[in-house]
């Protein structure tokens, strides 16, 4: 099956994984055909269909051997704006700041839990007093 897949004149949304069968490709608006680089295992036949991007934006790659057939689908987005290099860079550009608990609340919670733990240990491990009267 496929060991590697790269689009030389576009950007894939994900790094190639042989078990992921759908990818989104970003290319410039003037691209009419994907330049596809691939490596396959021995005895595999690779058939690329619909690589004419003038009227079509879905390219299909069929990879077959004597036992199975895998189908990889490439959804092509044509855009004349600046392309994003990776999903990580895209998410960084969103400037998402996670909402969290304020620090004083975390500190207060830690103190309360510590005190509850100390009190629980005192009840569990306290020594019982013997109230025996000593007789002579």
C-alpha positions, 0 to 999 in steps of 0.5 A, a space after each residue: 500500500 502507500 508508504 508516503 504521499 506528498 503534494 509538491 505544489 500544494 499543502 496537505 492538511 495532515 501529515 500522510 498516514 496510511 490509515 487516513 484516507 481523506 485529506 484536504 489540499 490547499 493550492 494556489 488558484 492557478 494550479 490545474 493539476 496536482 504534482 503528486 509524489 508517492 511511494 508504495 509497497 512492492 506489487 502495488 498498482 497506483 491509479 490517480 483519477 480526476 487530477 484535472 483541477 479545472 472542473 474538479 476539486 476531488 482527486 482520488 488515488 486507488 492503491 491495489 495489490 492482490 489482496 486489497 484496494 485502498 482509496 485515498 480522497 484529496 479534497 482540493 481548495 483553490 485559494 489565492 491567499 497566503 497558505 497555512 503551512 500546517 495545522 499547528 501554525 493555524 491553531 497558533 494564529 487563532 490566539 486561543 487563550 484557555 480559560 482557567 481557574 484563577 490562581 487564588 481559587 486553586 491555592 484556597 482549594 489546596 489549603 482546604 484539602 490539606 486541612 481536611 486531610 490532616 483532620 482525617 488523619 487525626 481521627 483515624 490514628 488517634 490513640 484511645 485513652 484508657 479510663 481505667 482506675 488503678 487499684 492497689 
